Structure formats: C-alpha cells, structure tokens
Amino acid sequence: MPIHAFIFDFDGTILDTESQDFIVVSAMWQAHGVTLDLAEWRKGLGTVGGFDGYDALEIATGRPVDRAHWKALNHERYMEQCMAQALRPGVVELLDYADAHNITLAVGSSGDRAWVTKWLTHHQLIQRFATVVTRDDVSQVKPSPEIFLLAAQNIAINPAQCLVFEDSAHGATAAARAGMRCVAVPIPALLDAWMPPVTIRLQSLADLTPAQLLTQVQGQAPSAPHTM
C-alpha cells in the first residue's frame, strides 16, 4: 500500500532534545553524589509520567531535593543545550522529498503544544506540517495510538497509508497500535534499547535516501491496528 503521509514524532526524532535532558538531569544526580541509571531514565521517553528525575533522586539519596533551585538551574541549562542543537540528520531531506512528491506532513508528539510549536517555529518548520497533534489534543499519550490516529484523521489519510518516524519504544508501539508503518531512529542513548517490531530501524534518517527508504517501506504491510 503506498505511503501518502509522513507523521513525525518531535522530541528525539526531529530535534534531539532528549539527550540534552539526560545530560542535565545526570549532572544534577552527580551533584548529589549518585549516578542516574540510563535504563530508568529511558522509561520516560515518548510518554508522560514514565520517569521523574526529582522523585527518583530523593529515593536514591534518601533526602529531599531543593526542587525550586534545581528546576530553575536545570531549565536554564536544558534550554541552552536545546538551542545549540541542529535538526537530526535526514529530517530536512525527508521533508523536501515529501513536498516534491505530494506526501502530506504531520507531527504527532506526546509533548505539549507550546513546547513543540516553539521549536518548530524556531527552526522554521511549522508551516511545512499540515497538522501538529500534541498531548494537549488527546486523552491518552503514547503508547496509546490516539495521537497518531488523530493526526491521520486531521489530514484525512488512511492510517495504513501513513509512515511514522519515531525514536522511542512508546512511540513505535503507538504507531503499531494505530496500524501504521514505522521507521525507528533511536537517539544515541537508545541504540541498544529494546524496540517493538518496526518496519525499519535505522541509526540515522540519513542512512537511506528518502526514495530508498520508501522503496523498503512500501514493500511491507502495515501492522493490524489494535487497542491497548
């Protein structure tokens, strides 16, 4: 079945904001004399409420954290890190290919609308997407398929003809539950992490040209949609 839409996750897929979060939160933990476990931190990726670095730090140290101080400091450091990031390799090429081949573009993110649109605007991308669906638009975030299904509904394209680009297991699971094919492109911190079955798994979206990627994807059937 041909692909008529690309649906991009945002954090970690278009822009690697997630690695920056690990750097900042890990530094806070080190300042308290403990080491942040990567596997625990990963639980929060692509969803909401999977991991709280402050709660976990208090459990690890057995003492309260000055949250007002650390949240202000971490926010400043995090924003500086994110501002310095370029788009992930291959993203612009996929957007250009989509525009040239009448493929509709959408964003489906578990982030909030203010956050996602801030960075899409900063990188002059927001006008390229026909719809941007965030956690503000749904009752359940990933791994629920609701975000991706709403994006497909907004652009009036059959979910089976949508291709999702994701970096997290929660996001890839959501794509499968929506009956969509999925290209997984984990951030460096997730390269060795478990990922549900996906159509293609790459280290970078630049590993294949958009034409090569579509040739591989369109030769495979989408997952049968199912609910949680």
Secondary structure, 3 states (H helix, E strand, C coil): CCCCEEEECCECCCECHHHHHHHHHHHHHHHCCCCCCHHHHHCCCCCCCCCCHHHHHHHHHCCCCCHHHHHHHHHHHHHHHHHCCCECCCHHHHHHHHHHCCCEEEEECCCCHHHHHHHHHHCCCHHHCCEEECHHHCCCCCCCCHHHHHHHHHCCCCHHHEEEEECCHHHHHHHHHCCCEEEECCCHHHCCCCCCCCCEECCCCCCCCHHHHHHHHHCCCCCCCCCC
